[in-house]
Amino acid sequence: MNPRRWLPILFGQAAGLVLASCTGPYPCGKGPCPTATFNLRTLDDSTVTWAFSQSVAQTSTGFVTGEPSAGQCRFEYQGVLYQSGAEIAVPGPQALACSGGAGQLLNYLGLDLGDPRKWSVGTFTLLNQACATECSACAPAAGPAAKPCSAAVLDSVSVKVTVETATGEAAPLPKLVTDDFVRTFRLELDTSAATARTSMGEVCDYPVTEKVSLHLTQTAADYVYDANALCPC
């Protein structure tokens, strides 16, 4: 199963808790709706340690593109800064997917980083709320909540951000950032203390915990303005 296929599934189950649809007088899937986005790239020392219920924890270092094999993880994150005539700062397509083999594939959709152009060197904490997550072929077992679930919404997850390099700054459309722009930072999060709930709001026993340390970077080339983008749905 390709992790990309989980995006509409999770959005449907979480009823818009992860990424609310944009609405307005613009036709869905048509255009143009000028859009400004940015991407993030992982560095080789990024790690994810995850544990399925009743299984030994696994750690993956580095990330792959496409579908991860057993013991591998895949990461992507696109931020949206301008869309349909308005300045915004919301997450777009994203995935943090890891494979445990035997058909077990987890995908966490919980990061909301806002606008990194405003960050300076230092450390701060983001509180990401309503984070959807799903585990395929996990066969979860009942725990304290007595309600097993293979897809859930985590109430909140604290994300520690340590900005190591912050050069350059924001620039007006269509450029978005100055030519010398660089942001390099580490994100750290742990889902083990988060409360998992079904799409109906009931506390449930989600079978996977993750401890994540992502070392990420971006330059001016990762910021893109598309004057002919399709309108969001």
Summary of the structure (lengths in Angstrom):
residues: 233
radius of gyration: 18.0
end to end distance: 24.3
largest distance: 54.3
contacts: 720
relative contact order: 0.24
helix: 8%
strand: 49%
